[in-house]
Amino acid sequence: MGKAIYLLTALKADRKGVTALEYGVIAAVLVVAVATAVGTFGDYVSTFLTGLGGKIDTAITGTPPS
């Protein structure tokens, strides 16, 4: 009986599982935030980078891309 009480007392004091759960929740919230941002701003970023690539091509070659 003493070993069972010792085991239960040790499990009660162990906070590793709670900390891991908290980090899991934080990671899930970050994934949702990044997915929302990519869904919202993805087209704008793609258009910006395409235009930037064209300007770089023009600066390097001296002629705009076709």
mmCIF file of the N, C-alpha and C atoms, coordinates in Angstrom:
data_MODEL
# 
_entry.id   MODEL 
# 
loop_
_atom_site.group_PDB 
_atom_site.id 
_atom_site.type_symbol 
_atom_site.label_atom_id 
_atom_site.label_alt_id 
_atom_site.label_comp_id 
_atom_site.label_asym_id 
_atom_site.label_entity_id 
_atom_site.label_seq_id 
_atom_site.pdbx_PDB_ins_code 
_atom_site.Cartn_x 
_atom_site.Cartn_y 
_atom_site.Cartn_z 
_atom_site.occupancy 
_atom_site.B_iso_or_equiv 
_atom_site.pdbx_formal_charge 
_atom_site.auth_seq_id 
_atom_site.auth_comp_id 
_atom_site.auth_asym_id 
_atom_site.auth_atom_id 
_atom_site.pdbx_PDB_model_num 
ATOM 1   N N  . MET A 1 1  ? 0.817  -1.192 0.000   1.00 0.00 ? 1  MET A N  1 
ATOM 2   C CA . MET A 1 1  ? 0.000  0.000  0.000   1.00 0.00 ? 1  MET A CA 1 
ATOM 3   C C  . MET A 1 1  ? 0.860  1.256  0.000   1.00 0.00 ? 1  MET A C  1 
ATOM 4   N N  . GLY A 1 2  ? 2.004  1.183  0.649   1.00 0.00 ? 2  GLY A N  1 
ATOM 5   C CA . GLY A 1 2  ? 2.888  2.337  0.718   1.00 0.00 ? 2  GLY A CA 1 
ATOM 6   C C  . GLY A 1 2  ? 3.438  2.732  -0.643  1.00 0.00 ? 2  GLY A C  1 
ATOM 7   N N  . LYS A 1 3  ? 3.713  1.735  -1.486  1.00 0.00 ? 3  LYS A N  1 
ATOM 8   C CA . LYS A 1 3  ? 4.226  2.036  -2.830  1.00 0.00 ? 3  LYS A CA 1 
ATOM 9   C C  . LYS A 1 3  ? 3.171  2.727  -3.673  1.00 0.00 ? 3  LYS A C  1 
ATOM 10  N N  . ALA A 1 4  ? 1.919  2.352  -3.544  1.00 0.00 ? 4  ALA A N  1 
ATOM 11  C CA . ALA A 1 4  ? 0.838  2.973  -4.311  1.00 0.00 ? 4  ALA A CA 1 
ATOM 12  C C  . ALA A 1 4  ? 0.672  4.433  -3.915  1.00 0.00 ? 4  ALA A C  1 
ATOM 13  N N  . ILE A 1 5  ? 0.730  4.708  -2.616  1.00 0.00 ? 5  ILE A N  1 
ATOM 14  C CA . ILE A 1 5  ? 0.611  6.095  -2.155  1.00 0.00 ? 5  ILE A CA 1 
ATOM 15  C C  . ILE A 1 5  ? 1.801  6.915  -2.628  1.00 0.00 ? 5  ILE A C  1 
ATOM 16  N N  . TYR A 1 6  ? 2.985  6.324  -2.573  1.00 0.00 ? 6  TYR A N  1 
ATOM 17  C CA . TYR A 1 6  ? 4.182  7.021  -3.063  1.00 0.00 ? 6  TYR A CA 1 
ATOM 18  C C  . TYR A 1 6  ? 4.048  7.325  -4.553  1.00 0.00 ? 6  TYR A C  1 
ATOM 19  N N  . LEU A 1 7  ? 3.547  6.361  -5.337  1.00 0.00 ? 7  LEU A N  1 
ATOM 20  C CA . LEU A 1 7  ? 3.382  6.559  -6.775  1.00 0.00 ? 7  LEU A CA 1 
ATOM 21  C C  . LEU A 1 7  ? 2.375  7.663  -7.068  1.00 0.00 ? 7  LEU A C  1 
ATOM 22  N N  . LEU A 1 8  ? 1.248  7.652  -6.374  1.00 0.00 ? 8  LEU A N  1 
ATOM 23  C CA . LEU A 1 8  ? 0.239  8.688  -6.578  1.00 0.00 ? 8  LEU A CA 1 
ATOM 24  C C  . LEU A 1 8  ? 0.753  10.068 -6.172  1.00 0.00 ? 8  LEU A C  1 
ATOM 25  N N  . THR A 1 9  ? 1.514  10.126 -5.112  1.00 0.00 ? 9  THR A N  1 
ATOM 26  C CA . THR A 1 9  ? 2.098  11.404 -4.680  1.00 0.00 ? 9  THR A CA 1 
ATOM 27  C C  . THR A 1 9  ? 3.091  11.912 -5.720  1.00 0.00 ? 9  THR A C  1 
ATOM 28  N N  . ALA A 1 10 ? 3.899  11.001 -6.287  1.00 0.00 ? 10 ALA A N  1 
ATOM 29  C CA . ALA A 1 10 ? 4.871  11.395 -7.304  1.00 0.00 ? 10 ALA A CA 1 
ATOM 30  C C  . ALA A 1 10 ? 4.166  11.874 -8.569  1.00 0.00 ? 10 ALA A C  1 
ATOM 31  N N  . LEU A 1 11 ? 3.082  11.203 -8.966  1.00 0.00 ? 11 LEU A N  1 
ATOM 32  C CA . LEU A 1 11 ? 2.342  11.627 -10.155 1.00 0.00 ? 11 LEU A CA 1 
ATOM 33  C C  . LEU A 1 11 ? 1.681  12.988 -9.950  1.00 0.00 ? 11 LEU A C  1 
ATOM 34  N N  . LYS A 1 12 ? 1.205  13.238 -8.755  1.00 0.00 ? 12 LYS A N  1 
ATOM 35  C CA . LYS A 1 12 ? 0.572  14.527 -8.452  1.00 0.00 ? 12 LYS A CA 1 
ATOM 36  C C  . LYS A 1 12 ? 1.582  15.668 -8.566  1.00 0.00 ? 12 LYS A C  1 
ATOM 37  N N  . ALA A 1 13 ? 2.819  15.415 -8.165  1.00 0.00 ? 13 ALA A N  1 
ATOM 38  C CA . ALA A 1 13 ? 3.852  16.449 -8.191  1.00 0.00 ? 13 ALA A CA 1 
ATOM 39  C C  . ALA A 1 13 ? 4.459  16.625 -9.579  1.00 0.00 ? 13 ALA A C  1 
ATOM 40  N N  . ASP A 1 14 ? 4.267  15.658 -10.483 1.00 0.00 ? 14 ASP A N  1 
ATOM 41  C CA . ASP A 1 14 ? 4.875  15.711 -11.821 1.00 0.00 ? 14 ASP A CA 1 
ATOM 42  C C  . ASP A 1 14 ? 4.082  16.653 -12.711 1.00 0.00 ? 14 ASP A C  1 
ATOM 43  N N  . ARG A 1 15 ? 4.699  17.741 -13.165 1.00 0.00 ? 15 ARG A N  1 
ATOM 44  C CA . ARG A 1 15 ? 4.030  18.749 -13.984 1.00 0.00 ? 15 ARG A CA 1 
ATOM 45  C C  . ARG A 1 15 ? 4.475  18.706 -15.433 1.00 0.00 ? 15 ARG A C  1 
ATOM 46  N N  . LYS A 1 16 ? 5.259  17.707 -15.836 1.00 0.00 ? 16 LYS A N  1 
ATOM 47  C CA . LYS A 1 16 ? 5.777  17.646 -17.203 1.00 0.00 ? 16 LYS A CA 1 
ATOM 48  C C  . LYS A 1 16 ? 4.649  17.521 -18.221 1.00 0.00 ? 16 LYS A C  1 
ATOM 49  N N  . GLY A 1 17 ? 3.641  16.723 -17.920 1.00 0.00 ? 17 GLY A N  1 
ATOM 50  C CA . GLY A 1 17 ? 2.528  16.545 -18.850 1.00 0.00 ? 17 GLY A CA 1 
ATOM 51  C C  . GLY A 1 17 ? 1.744  17.821 -19.064 1.00 0.00 ? 17 GLY A C  1 
ATOM 52  N N  . VAL A 1 18 ? 1.544  18.581 -18.014 1.00 0.00 ? 18 VAL A N  1 
ATOM 53  C CA . VAL A 1 18 ? 0.814  19.842 -18.118 1.00 0.00 ? 18 VAL A CA 1 
ATOM 54  C C  . VAL A 1 18 ? 1.596  20.830 -18.974 1.00 0.00 ? 18 VAL A C  1 
ATOM 55  N N  . THR A 1 19 ? 2.896  20.897 -18.781 1.00 0.00 ? 19 THR A N  1 
ATOM 56  C CA . THR A 1 19 ? 3.728  21.807 -19.567 1.00 0.00 ? 19 THR A CA 1 
ATOM 57  C C  . THR A 1 19 ? 3.712  21.412 -21.038 1.00 0.00 ? 19 THR A C  1 
ATOM 58  N N  . ALA A 1 20 ? 3.797  20.131 -21.324 1.00 0.00 ? 20 ALA A N  1 
ATOM 59  C CA . ALA A 1 20 ? 3.757  19.665 -22.709 1.00 0.00 ? 20 ALA A CA 1 
ATOM 60  C C  . ALA A 1 20 ? 2.417  20.015 -23.344 1.00 0.00 ? 20 ALA A C  1 
ATOM 61  N N  . LEU A 1 21 ? 1.340  19.871 -22.604 1.00 0.00 ? 21 LEU A N  1 
ATOM 62  C CA . LEU A 1 21 ? 0.018  20.219 -23.113 1.00 0.00 ? 21 LEU A CA 1 
ATOM 63  C C  . LEU A 1 21 ? -0.074 21.713 -23.418 1.00 0.00 ? 21 LEU A C  1 
ATOM 64  N N  . GLU A 1 22 ? 0.476  22.527 -22.553 1.00 0.00 ? 22 GLU A N  1 
ATOM 65  C CA . GLU A 1 22 ? 0.464  23.975 -22.790 1.00 0.00 ? 22 GLU A CA 1 
ATOM 66  C C  . GLU A 1 22 ? 1.235  24.329 -24.060 1.00 0.00 ? 22 GLU A C  1 
ATOM 67  N N  . TYR A 1 23 ? 2.402  23.718 -24.247 1.00 0.00 ? 23 TYR A N  1 
ATOM 68  C CA . TYR A 1 23 ? 3.158  23.974 -25.465 1.00 0.00 ? 23 TYR A CA 1 
ATOM 69  C C  . TYR A 1 23 ? 2.404  23.483 -26.698 1.00 0.00 ? 23 TYR A C  1 
ATOM 70  N N  . GLY A 1 24 ? 1.702  22.394 -26.576 1.00 0.00 ? 24 GLY A N  1 
ATOM 71  C CA . GLY A 1 24 ? 0.903  21.883 -27.688 1.00 0.00 ? 24 GLY A CA 1 
ATOM 72  C C  . GLY A 1 24 ? -0.209 22.841 -28.078 1.00 0.00 ? 24 GLY A C  1 
ATOM 73  N N  . VAL A 1 25 ? -0.859 23.420 -27.085 1.00 0.00 ? 25 VAL A N  1 
ATOM 74  C CA . VAL A 1 25 ? -1.924 24.391 -27.357 1.00 0.00 ? 25 VAL A CA 1 
ATOM 75  C C  . VAL A 1 25 ? -1.348 25.642 -28.013 1.00 0.00 ? 25 VAL A C  1 
ATOM 76  N N  . ILE A 1 26 ? -0.215 26.111 -27.537 1.00 0.00 ? 26 ILE A N  1 
ATOM 77  C CA . ILE A 1 26 ? 0.431  27.287 -28.137 1.00 0.00 ? 26 ILE A CA 1 
ATOM 78  C C  . ILE A 1 26 ? 0.812  26.996 -29.584 1.00 0.00 ? 26 ILE A C  1 
ATOM 79  N N  . ALA A 1 27 ? 1.359  25.826 -29.855 1.00 0.00 ? 27 ALA A N  1 
ATOM 80  C CA . ALA A 1 27 ? 1.736  25.458 -31.220 1.00 0.00 ? 27 ALA A CA 1 
ATOM 81  C C  . ALA A 1 27 ? 0.507  25.394 -32.118 1.00 0.00 ? 27 ALA A C  1 
ATOM 82  N N  . ALA A 1 28 ? -0.590 24.858 -31.630 1.00 0.00 ? 28 ALA A N  1 
ATOM 83  C CA . ALA A 1 28 ? -1.813 24.771 -32.428 1.00 0.00 ? 28 ALA A CA 1 
ATOM 84  C C  . ALA A 1 28 ? -2.349 26.160 -32.770 1.00 0.00 ? 28 ALA A C  1 
ATOM 85  N N  . VAL A 1 29 ? -2.306 27.071 -31.811 1.00 0.00 ? 29 VAL A N  1 
ATOM 86  C CA . VAL A 1 29 ? -2.768 28.443 -32.066 1.00 0.00 ? 29 VAL A CA 1 
ATOM 87  C C  . VAL A 1 29 ? -1.876 29.112 -33.110 1.00 0.00 ? 29 VAL A C  1 
ATOM 88  N N  . LEU A 1 30 ? -0.576 28.897 -33.034 1.00 0.00 ? 30 LEU A N  1 
ATOM 89  C CA . LEU A 1 30 ? 0.333  29.475 -34.023 1.00 0.00 ? 30 LEU A CA 1 
ATOM 90  C C  . LEU A 1 30 ? 0.082  28.916 -35.416 1.00 0.00 ? 30 LEU A C  1 
ATOM 91  N N  . VAL A 1 31 ? -0.187 27.629 -35.505 1.00 0.00 ? 31 VAL A N  1 
ATOM 92  C CA . VAL A 1 31 ? -0.476 27.019 -36.819 1.00 0.00 ? 31 VAL A CA 1 
ATOM 93  C C  . VAL A 1 31 ? -1.727 27.633 -37.424 1.00 0.00 ? 31 VAL A C  1 
ATOM 94  N N  . VAL A 1 32 ? -2.756 27.813 -36.623 1.00 0.00 ? 32 VAL A N  1 
ATOM 95  C CA . VAL A 1 32 ? -3.999 28.421 -37.120 1.00 0.00 ? 32 VAL A CA 1 
ATOM 96  C C  . VAL A 1 32 ? -3.742 29.868 -37.556 1.00 0.00 ? 32 VAL A C  1 
ATOM 97  N N  . ALA A 1 33 ? -2.957 30.612 -36.785 1.00 0.00 ? 33 ALA A N  1 
ATOM 98  C CA . ALA A 1 33 ? -2.669 32.009 -37.136 1.00 0.00 ? 33 ALA A CA 1 
ATOM 99  C C  . ALA A 1 33 ? -1.883 32.103 -38.442 1.00 0.00 ? 33 ALA A C  1 
ATOM 100 N N  . VAL A 1 34 ? -0.877 31.245 -38.617 1.00 0.00 ? 34 VAL A N  1 
ATOM 101 C CA . VAL A 1 34 ? -0.083 31.274 -39.845 1.00 0.00 ? 34 VAL A CA 1 
ATOM 102 C C  . VAL A 1 34 ? -0.934 30.858 -41.040 1.00 0.00 ? 34 VAL A C  1 
ATOM 103 N N  . ALA A 1 35 ? -1.755 29.835 -40.879 1.00 0.00 ? 35 ALA A N  1 
ATOM 104 C CA . ALA A 1 35 ? -2.621 29.391 -41.974 1.00 0.00 ? 35 ALA A CA 1 
ATOM 105 C C  . ALA A 1 35 ? -3.606 30.487 -42.375 1.00 0.00 ? 35 ALA A C  1 
ATOM 106 N N  . THR A 1 36 ? -4.141 31.191 -41.400 1.00 0.00 ? 36 THR A N  1 
ATOM 107 C CA . THR A 1 36 ? -5.055 32.293 -41.695 1.00 0.00 ? 36 THR A CA 1 
ATOM 108 C C  . THR A 1 36 ? -4.333 33.422 -42.417 1.00 0.00 ? 36 THR A C  1 
ATOM 109 N N  . ALA A 1 37 ? -3.136 33.756 -41.981 1.00 0.00 ? 37 ALA A N  1 
ATOM 110 C CA . ALA A 1 37 ? -2.370 34.831 -42.619 1.00 0.00 ? 37 ALA A CA 1 
ATOM 111 C C  . ALA A 1 37 ? -2.008 34.465 -44.055 1.00 0.00 ? 37 ALA A C  1 
ATOM 112 N N  . VAL A 1 38 ? -1.598 33.231 -44.278 1.00 0.00 ? 38 VAL A N  1 
ATOM 113 C CA . VAL A 1 38 ? -1.245 32.807 -45.640 1.00 0.00 ? 38 VAL A CA 1 
ATOM 114 C C  . VAL A 1 38 ? -2.477 32.823 -46.527 1.00 0.00 ? 38 VAL A C  1 
ATOM 115 N N  . GLY A 1 39 ? -3.601 32.362 -46.002 1.00 0.00 ? 39 GLY A N  1 
ATOM 116 C CA . GLY A 1 39 ? -4.840 32.382 -46.778 1.00 0.00 ? 39 GLY A CA 1 
ATOM 117 C C  . GLY A 1 39 ? -5.296 33.792 -47.111 1.00 0.00 ? 39 GLY A C  1 
ATOM 118 N N  . THR A 1 40 ? -5.092 34.707 -46.196 1.00 0.00 ? 40 THR A N  1 
ATOM 119 C CA . THR A 1 40 ? -5.533 36.088 -46.396 1.00 0.00 ? 40 THR A CA 1 
ATOM 120 C C  . THR A 1 40 ? -4.582 36.877 -47.285 1.00 0.00 ? 40 THR A C  1 
ATOM 121 N N  . PHE A 1 41 ? -3.287 36.764 -47.045 1.00 0.00 ? 41 PHE A N  1 
ATOM 122 C CA . PHE A 1 41 ? -2.310 37.602 -47.731 1.00 0.00 ? 41 PHE A CA 1 
ATOM 123 C C  . PHE A 1 41 ? -1.509 36.866 -48.797 1.00 0.00 ? 41 PHE A C  1 
ATOM 124 N N  . GLY A 1 42 ? -1.796 35.601 -49.041 1.00 0.00 ? 42 GLY A N  1 
ATOM 125 C CA . GLY A 1 42 ? -1.007 34.800 -49.976 1.00 0.00 ? 42 GLY A CA 1 
ATOM 126 C C  . GLY A 1 42 ? -0.961 35.379 -51.376 1.00 0.00 ? 42 GLY A C  1 
ATOM 127 N N  . ASP A 1 43 ? -2.128 35.802 -51.905 1.00 0.00 ? 43 ASP A N  1 
ATOM 128 C CA . ASP A 1 43 ? -2.165 36.368 -53.255 1.00 0.00 ? 43 ASP A CA 1 
ATOM 129 C C  . ASP A 1 43 ? -1.394 37.679 -53.340 1.00 0.00 ? 43 ASP A C  1 
ATOM 130 N N  . TYR A 1 44 ? -1.495 38.496 -52.316 1.00 0.00 ? 44 TYR A N  1 
ATOM 131 C CA . TYR A 1 44 ? -0.773 39.774 -52.313 1.00 0.00 ? 44 TYR A CA 1 
ATOM 132 C C  . TYR A 1 44 ? 0.738  39.555 -52.300 1.00 0.00 ? 44 TYR A C  1 
ATOM 133 N N  . VAL A 1 45 ? 1.176  38.616 -51.490 1.00 0.00 ? 45 VAL A N  1 
ATOM 134 C CA . VAL A 1 45 ? 2.607  38.319 -51.408 1.00 0.00 ? 45 VAL A CA 1 
ATOM 135 C C  . VAL A 1 45 ? 3.101  37.739 -52.726 1.00 0.00 ? 45 VAL A C  1 
ATOM 136 N N  . SER A 1 46 ? 2.324  36.856 -53.333 1.00 0.00 ? 46 SER A N  1 
ATOM 137 C CA . SER A 1 46 ? 2.705  36.266 -54.619 1.00 0.00 ? 46 SER A CA 1 
ATOM 138 C C  . SER A 1 46 ? 2.823  37.342 -55.696 1.00 0.00 ? 46 SER A C  1 
ATOM 139 N N  . THR A 1 47 ? 1.857  38.239 -55.756 1.00 0.00 ? 47 THR A N  1 
ATOM 140 C CA . THR A 1 47 ? 1.898  39.331 -56.735 1.00 0.00 ? 47 THR A CA 1 
ATOM 141 C C  . THR A 1 47 ? 3.106  40.235 -56.485 1.00 0.00 ? 47 THR A C  1 
ATOM 142 N N  . PHE A 1 48 ? 3.375  40.548 -55.236 1.00 0.00 ? 48 PHE A N  1 
ATOM 143 C CA . PHE A 1 48 ? 4.516  41.394 -54.891 1.00 0.00 ? 48 PHE A CA 1 
ATOM 144 C C  . PHE A 1 48 ? 5.829  40.746 -55.313 1.00 0.00 ? 48 PHE A C  1 
ATOM 145 N N  . LEU A 1 49 ? 5.989  39.451 -55.005 1.00 0.00 ? 49 LEU A N  1 
ATOM 146 C CA . LEU A 1 49 ? 7.241  38.778 -55.339 1.00 0.00 ? 49 LEU A CA 1 
ATOM 147 C C  . LEU A 1 49 ? 7.417  38.618 -56.843 1.00 0.00 ? 49 LEU A C  1 
ATOM 148 N N  . THR A 1 50 ? 6.330  38.389 -57.562 1.00 0.00 ? 50 THR A N  1 
ATOM 149 C CA . THR A 1 50 ? 6.411  38.305 -59.023 1.00 0.00 ? 50 THR A CA 1 
ATOM 150 C C  . THR A 1 50 ? 6.850  39.647 -59.610 1.00 0.00 ? 50 THR A C  1 
ATOM 151 N N  . GLY A 1 51 ? 6.266  40.729 -59.129 1.00 0.00 ? 51 GLY A N  1 
ATOM 152 C CA . GLY A 1 51 ? 6.665  42.060 -59.593 1.00 0.00 ? 51 GLY A CA 1 
ATOM 153 C C  . GLY A 1 51 ? 8.101  42.383 -59.236 1.00 0.00 ? 51 GLY A C  1 
ATOM 154 N N  . LEU A 1 52 ? 8.504  41.978 -58.053 1.00 0.00 ? 52 LEU A N  1 
ATOM 155 C CA . LEU A 1 52 ? 9.883  42.212 -57.619 1.00 0.00 ? 52 LEU A CA 1 
ATOM 156 C C  . LEU A 1 52 ? 10.859 41.437 -58.497 1.00 0.00 ? 52 LEU A C  1 
ATOM 157 N N  . GLY A 1 53 ? 10.509 40.187 -58.827 1.00 0.00 ? 53 GLY A N  1 
ATOM 158 C CA . GLY A 1 53 ? 11.359 39.391 -59.710 1.00 0.00 ? 53 GLY A CA 1 
ATOM 159 C C  . GLY A 1 53 ? 11.492 40.028 -61.083 1.00 0.00 ? 53 GLY A C  1 
ATOM 160 N N  . GLY A 1 54 ? 10.395 40.577 -61.592 1.00 0.00 ? 54 GLY A N  1 
ATOM 161 C CA . GLY A 1 54 ? 10.452 41.270 -62.884 1.00 0.00 ? 54 GLY A CA 1 
ATOM 162 C C  . GLY A 1 54 ? 11.347 42.490 -62.838 1.00 0.00 ? 54 GLY A C  1 
ATOM 163 N N  . LYS A 1 55 ? 11.283 43.237 -61.757 1.00 0.00 ? 55 LYS A N  1 
ATOM 164 C CA . LYS A 1 55 ? 12.147 44.420 -61.616 1.00 0.00 ? 55 LYS A CA 1 
ATOM 165 C C  . LYS A 1 55 ? 13.610 44.032 -61.514 1.00 0.00 ? 55 LYS A C  1 
ATOM 166 N N  . ILE A 1 56 ? 13.893 42.933 -60.831 1.00 0.00 ? 56 ILE A N  1 
ATOM 167 C CA . ILE A 1 56 ? 15.277 42.459 -60.730 1.00 0.00 ? 56 ILE A CA 1 
ATOM 168 C C  . ILE A 1 56 ? 15.777 42.023 -62.099 1.00 0.00 ? 56 ILE A C  1 
ATOM 169 N N  . ASP A 1 57 ? 14.939 41.296 -62.850 1.00 0.00 ? 57 ASP A N  1 
ATOM 170 C CA . ASP A 1 57 ? 15.319 40.889 -64.211 1.00 0.00 ? 57 ASP A CA 1 
ATOM 171 C C  . ASP A 1 57 ? 15.607 42.105 -65.083 1.00 0.00 ? 57 ASP A C  1 
ATOM 172 N N  . THR A 1 58 ? 14.760 43.114 -64.971 1.00 0.00 ? 58 THR A N  1 
ATOM 173 C CA . THR A 1 58 ? 14.958 44.338 -65.753 1.00 0.00 ? 58 THR A CA 1 
ATOM 174 C C  . THR A 1 58 ? 16.261 45.023 -65.360 1.00 0.00 ? 58 THR A C  1 
ATOM 175 N N  . ALA A 1 59 ? 16.556 45.061 -64.086 1.00 0.00 ? 59 ALA A N  1 
ATOM 176 C CA . ALA A 1 59 ? 17.783 45.712 -63.621 1.00 0.00 ? 59 ALA A CA 1 
ATOM 177 C C  . ALA A 1 59 ? 19.017 44.948 -64.082 1.00 0.00 ? 59 ALA A C  1 
ATOM 178 N N  . ILE A 1 60 ? 18.946 43.627 -64.149 1.00 0.00 ? 60 ILE A N  1 
ATOM 179 C CA . ILE A 1 60 ? 20.102 42.831 -64.530 1.00 0.00 ? 60 ILE A CA 1 
ATOM 180 C C  . ILE A 1 60 ? 20.297 42.840 -66.038 1.00 0.00 ? 60 ILE A C  1 
ATOM 181 N N  . THR A 1 61 ? 19.234 42.588 -66.780 1.00 0.00 ? 61 THR A N  1 
ATOM 182 C CA . THR A 1 61 ? 19.364 42.450 -68.241 1.00 0.00 ? 61 THR A CA 1 
ATOM 183 C C  . THR A 1 61 ? 19.148 43.751 -68.982 1.00 0.00 ? 61 THR A C  1 
ATOM 184 N N  . GLY A 1 62 ? 18.446 44.686 -68.406 1.00 0.00 ? 62 GLY A N  1 
ATOM 185 C CA . GLY A 1 62 ? 18.176 45.945 -69.074 1.00 0.00 ? 62 GLY A CA 1 
ATOM 186 C C  . GLY A 1 62 ? 16.923 45.890 -69.915 1.00 0.00 ? 62 GLY A C  1 
ATOM 187 N N  . THR A 1 63 ? 16.282 44.725 -70.029 1.00 0.00 ? 63 THR A N  1 
ATOM 188 C CA . THR A 1 63 ? 15.038 44.610 -70.791 1.00 0.00 ? 63 THR A CA 1 
ATOM 189 C C  . THR A 1 63 ? 13.987 43.941 -69.919 1.00 0.00 ? 63 THR A C  1 
ATOM 190 N N  . PRO A 1 64 ? 12.759 44.375 -70.032 1.00 0.00 ? 64 PRO A N  1 
ATOM 191 C CA . PRO A 1 64 ? 11.711 43.755 -69.220 1.00 0.00 ? 64 PRO A CA 1 
ATOM 192 C C  . PRO A 1 64 ? 11.438 42.324 -69.659 1.00 0.00 ? 64 PRO A C  1 
ATOM 193 N N  . PRO A 1 65 ? 11.028 41.483 -68.745 1.00 0.00 ? 65 PRO A N  1 
ATOM 194 C CA . PRO A 1 65 ? 10.721 40.093 -69.126 1.00 0.00 ? 65 PRO A CA 1 
ATOM 195 C C  . PRO A 1 65 ? 9.508  40.031 -70.019 1.00 0.00 ? 65 PRO A C  1 
ATOM 196 N N  . SER A 1 66 ? 9.442  39.016 -70.872 1.00 0.00 ? 66 SER A N  1 
ATOM 197 C CA . SER A 1 66 ? 8.302  38.918 -71.803 1.00 0.00 ? 66 SER A CA 1 
ATOM 198 C C  . SER A 1 66 ? 7.138  38.199 -71.190 1.00 0.00 ? 66 SER A C  1 
# 
